[in-house]
Amino acid sequence: SAAEKGGWSSFMRKEVSEQPEAVANTLRGRIVDDEVVIPELASFGDDELRSIRRITVIACGTAAYAGMVAKYAIEQWSRVPVEVELSHEFRYREPVLDEHTLVVSISQSGETMDTLMAVKYAREQGARTISICNTQGATIPRESDAVVYTHAGPEVAVASTKAFVAQIAALYLFGLHLARVRGTLSATELATQLAELQAVPEKLQAVLGEAEKVEQLAHWMADTRSVLFLGRHVGFPIAMEGALKLKELAYIHAEGFAAGELKHGPIALIEPGQPVFVVVPSPRGSANLHPKVVSNIQEIRARGARVIAIAEAGDAAVLPFADEVLRIPLAAPLFEPLLAVVPLQIFAMELAQAKGLDVDQPRNLAKSVTVE
Ligand code: G6P
């Protein structure tokens, strides 16, 4: 009903706008005196967290992209190797597991059958399991050794939005906790990262304030038949999430690529007029990926692509080559995905709306897939 939507035209629009609170609520009470405090992880003692040799993240859909983003952060901070796998692939390949493997499942609903079966399997094989879940008392957390709840609030629209940013926030908290316990980050580094994390809600609010430009773009592009998304490092999973949103909501063929992979195939798809969203890494990043992505933009532009760059405020290097630039506030490189995803969500939602589609209930999809 209209009342349930709180005055918004759709649940999706409401949930997109609730993302600052979703992150703030997920962080609330869990950062105390520059340290991460997660009482729900009490069953995992510090010695046990120090004995972990690797982490396998399992999830489906949007949750899997949250896992891919977190892989970069958890490895960088804690130096524990992380792999991310789709639950339904993991379960059926006889994965190598032991008591030093931590399996972290991510599920908004906590009921996705593929992920549930994968968690049960991992436990049978002796792995330790943590669930990142948005639904109190759901089946996956009950089948896991511990749960870290995201507090995004109920997500009604089929396509996941606010749960995604809350999942990344929860995984970042976990990564920073692990880094402190394992001594891989200094107190100063830890405090810096925690401050970045706490600044995310306000920055998300700023991104939402810029929605109009994205909305206009989506309306101009309502006849588009195919859209490509490029990203690198943490921008790569965001490119895939942007493509997924467009498929789910607007039924448009879309694909996300790692920008570095362009020359190994996808560049053959570029023809005049092809729209390409590019998630541009910060020019302040230490890995110097920014010039590489700017040169990717030049390469596709030279072949006629219509480039829509998502770039941080003040990044002027993209201006000569991009047809449109969507700005996000300055953030440390690992925190950019939390901001860059928002214009992509809004783009897909608006384009679907421009086509007259039901953004809350896209055809053929279910909010929670409870069959294998
Ligand atoms: C379904 C939904 C997606 C969601 C995925 C995983 O396919 O349509 O939006 O990302 O399931 O759901 P979960 O509840 O496990 O996060």
Boltz pocket constraint, residues with backbone or C-beta under 6 A from the ligand:
constraints:
  - pocket:
      binder: B
      contacts: [[A, 60], [A, 61], [A, 62], [A, 63], [A, 106], [A, 107], [A, 108], [A, 109], [A, 110], [A, 111], [A, 112], [A, 115], [A, 158], [A, 159], [A, 160], [A, 365], [A, 366], [A, 367], [A, 368], [A, 369]]
      max_distance: 6.0
